Amino acid sequence: MSENSEAPGTSSAAPSGGTTTPGPQPEPLRFFGTTWVDHDGGYGLRRAAVTVGSLVAAVASCFVLRFAYQGLEIAEVGSLVGMLVVLMFAVCSAIAFRKTWEGFTRRPADPAGDDRLRGLKSIGFIGSLLAYFLRSFREAPGEKLRRTEYEVALARFVKRRSSRTGNPAARKAPKGKRPGRR
């Protein structure tokens, strides 16, 4: 990290208004942008929409999986294959739920390992939708993590700015060294 870097996901880029604000900028959340910072700009309405939308998507996904299961029954593949498909979706959904829920509270320690689970999380998409649904009751999913990172970055920025007062060229030379002698 360089001297001017902030917390992960924050940047000093100019906001859409065109004016540059000093310090770290909040990281936008999916569906919420940066409205989570002050809970403005339709934040409550967005949370309600995310809650309802994720539940509707999860229910619709269950219907799609039910139709796929009925297709297996029509194809008469056997009860063992049907049971394995149901078990696979249940296990993948449980893992996807857990990983999605953990993603709301902390950054992954191994991002490459998280990328390897992308296929499994895609199969267990119902678990991810349910995690999103449950988390949106309390806050915007991922808000607590981003808020903590943003507040730490702001505190670090304020501390760094307050320690840089005065003209550094006007400071006295350290004792023991005389200017001009080498």
Secondary structure, DSSP 8 states (H G I E B T S, - for coil): --TT--STT------TTS---SS-----BTTTBTTTTTT-SSHHHHHHHHHHHHHHHHHHHHHHHHHHHHHHHHTT--HHHHHHHHHHHHHHHHHHHHHHHHHHHS--S-HHHHHHTHHHHHHTHHHHHHHHHHHHHHSSTTHHHHHHHHHHHHHHHHHHHHT--S-GGGS---TT--TT--
